[in-house]
């Protein structure tokens, strides 16, 4: 039997798990336009191709590289911080 602490957990969802609060790093480019917001988002699902968040009631799948975990100060304020957006 394999001890759980010895199992390789690399690439098993990363830091963006359902329920995490995230912020966009910058405008996200889609086929039909771009989306930028200072809002914070809740991660719904983690996929091999990215993360699904809800934006204005619409589920969006964004790349892991386009989001980051929200800071404590951002969560308290309920909005993305200008200095943290880069």
Secondary structure by P-SEA (a helix, b strand, c coil): cccccccccccccccccccbbbbbccccccccbbbbccbbbbbccccccbbbbbcccbbbbbcccccccccaaaaaaccccccccc
